[in-house]
Amino acid sequence: MRFNGQKIVITGAAGVYGRALAARFAAEGATLLLTDRDAAALAQSAAALPADRVALHPADLCDDASLDALAAAANAGVTPHALINNAGLYPFVPLMDVTPAEYDRILDVNTRAPFRLMQGIGRAMADAGRGSIVNVTSAAADVVRGNGVPYGASKCALEYLTRAFAIELGPRGVRVNSARPGFAEGSAEVVMPTGYADAIRARSLLGRSGQPEDFAAVVLFLCSDEARFITGSILDNGGGGHINRRDGASTRARS
């Protein structure tokens, strides 16, 4: 029960990783504020969680008023102990076919929304003299993939912001880190290119695919007192795939 009585905010809580994160934090005693743009999916994903410790706040992370309302809801009452910027978009679109609207939407959700929430909730954490923020990033920040450039660019930017907010908020007791998950299938948002899932699985150095629960354990660690002297860091949970570029484990999926 490492998080007994602690308030945890999770964005993208109806997604594959969001559901695993909510379940693990709830199992360790946390009080949760869960948000997702899909209100029905959010309610369904929270159905198995303790109702007395879960609040649902559907929000559109592309909308400033919605972001302001989310930050206000999070800061009401007890200041959050942790913010998990988990929501993300990763469409597969050839670089020269990306429209301005698509590019803006990806950057809005993946980079601008975490920036706004780290300002709004991070300020309240700093006033309370404690807190942990984890930004969900990706090894895509290190690899240029022709059909995923806006996504990779957004994660590069988010890791830069992680370091900047760690510098800004650290002296006031708030830790800020990035965590890179492995590949998880089952997203309702994305149609995977042919062969992509197999290519990702082939890169694992540990002989198996990653599971959402693997990543949840990493995030819980970063939010826990066990990680009290870790800030401004990137923790990769991809089974070593980020360093495996051998023949037969190509990172370039064919669409």
N, C-alpha and C positions, 0 to 999 in steps of 0.2 A: 504493500500500500504506500508506495513512494510519493503519491500525489494526493493523499487523503486530504480533503478540504481545499485543494488548490483549484483555481479557475483556469481552464484551458480553452483557447479559441482556435478553431480549426476551419480553414477555408477549403472549398472543394470537398466537403464532408460526405457527399453522396457518391464520390468516385471510388475507384478500386483501393487506392491508398488511404483516402479519407475514411472509409469504413473501417479499415484495419486500425488506423490511428485512434479513432473514436472508441473502438472496442477495447484496445489495450489501455488507454488512459482511464476509461470507465472502470475497468477491472482493477485498477490500482487506486481507486477512490476519488478520482477527479470529478469536479463539476464542469460540465462542458457547455460551451456556446458553439453550436455548429452552424455553418452557413454554406449555401450552395445556391446557384441561380434557379435550379429545378426544385421547386417546393415539394412536389409530390415524391420525387426520388429521395429528397432529404428526409421527409417523414418516414418513408419506407425503410431507409437505411438506419434510422434511429429507433425503429420499433422494438428491437431486442435490447435496447439500453435502458438503464434505470431511469424511469420517467421523472423522478424527483430530483435528478442531478443533471438533466439535459434540457437546454433551451435551444429552440430552432429559430434561425433568423435568415430567411431567404434573402439574397442580395444579388444585384447585378454589379459585378466588379468593374464594368466599363462605365458606370455612371457615378459621377462625383457625389450626388446627393445620397445615393445608396451606400457609398463608401463612408460618408460622414455619419449616416444613421447607424451603420454597422459598428464603427468605432465608438459612437456614443453608447450603444447598447452594451458593447464589451466593457466599457469603462464604468458603467453604472454599478453601484454597489461596490463589491470587492474588486479592486484592480486585478486584471488578469495576471496570473503567474507565468503563463507561456502563450505565445502566439505562433501558430504553425501556418505559414503561407504555403499551402499545399495546392491550391487551385492552379490549373495550367491548361493551356491549349497547345496541341502539337499536331496540326494538320500536315499532311504530306502533299506539297505543291511544288512543282518545278520552279526554280528561282525566277526565270523570266516570265512566268505566268502568275506570280503573286500580285494580287491587286492591292492598291493602297488601302482599301477597306480591310482586307484580310490582314495585311501587315499591321495596321493600327490596332485591330482587335487582339491579335496575338500579344503585341507589346503592352496593350492596356491591361490584359488579364495577368500576363506572366511577369511584368516588370513594374508598370505604373501602379497597379493595385497594391502589391506588396510595399512599394515605396510609401504610398499614402497611409497604409495601415501601420507601417513601422513608425511613421511620424505621429499618427493619432494615438495609437495604443502604446508605442514606445515612450512617448512623453509622459503618459500616466504611470508607466512602469518606473521611469526615472524618478518621478516625484515620490513614488513609493519606496525607492531605493533598492528595488530587486526586480528580477524578471529574466525570461529567456525567450529569444526569438529564433526560430528555425525556418530558414527558407529552403524549400524543396527545389533543387536545381538539377543538373544533369551533366553527364559526361559529354553530351552534345556540345557543351561549351568549348570543348577542346578539339572537336572534329568537324570539319566542313563537309556537310552532306548536301548535295545539290538540291534535294527535294525537301530540305528542312532548315533552310537558312534563317528565316525569321525566328524559329524556335531556338536554334542555337545562339543567335544573337541576343535573344531575350534572356537566356540563361547566363551568358557571359555578363550581361549587364547586371543581373540579379546577384551574381557572385561579387561583382565590384561593389554593389550597394551593401552587401553583407559586411564587407570589410570597412566600408565608410561608416555604417551605423555602429559597428563594433567599436570603432575609434570614438565616435560621438557619444555613445551611451555607456561605454564601459566604466568610465570614472564615476558614474552614478549607479553602478550596481547591476546593469543590464547586460547580459551576454547575448551575442548575435552570431549564429553559425549557419553554414549551408550543409545540406545533406543530399547526396545524389543517390537516388534509388536505382535498383536494377529494373529490368523490363518486366512489366506485368500486363498480361492480356486481359481483355474484358471491358475496355473503355467503350462507353456509349458514344463518345465524341469522334472516334477515329476509325477509319477503314485502313487497315494495314496493307502496304504494298505486298505483292506476292513474294514470298521468301524472306520477308523482313524478320518475322518472329524466329524462324529457323536460324538465320544469320546471327541474331542477338544471342540465342541460346548457345550456339556453337562457340561463342567467344568466352563463355564462362570457364575459368580455370579450375573450378571446383566440381565439375562433373554434373551439375544440375542447374535448373533455372532458379532464379530468385522468386521469393514469395512476398506478398505484401506484409506478412507478419515479420519477415526478416527486416524490412525497412522500418516498420513500426518500432522494433526493439532499438534501432539506432536513434530514432528521434526521441524516444523516451529517455535514453541514456543522456543525450545532449541537453534535455530539459531538466534532468535530475541533478541532485546535489553531488553525485559522483563526478559530474563534468563541470564542477564549480570553477575550475581554473582554465576552461577551454572557451575561447572566444575568437572570432575572426577566422575560423577554420572551415575547411571543406572536408567532410567525411564521406567517402565513396562506399556504397553498398551494392556494387554491381558485380560481385564475384570475380573481380580482376579483369572484367571485360574491357575496362578502359585502357589497360596496358597490353591487351592481346590483339595484335594486328597480324597474326600469322596467316599463311595461305590456308584457304579452306574456312576462314572465319572473317570473310569480307564484311566491312561495315556499310558497303554501298548496296542497298536493296534495289532490286529491279521492280519498277512499278508497271 
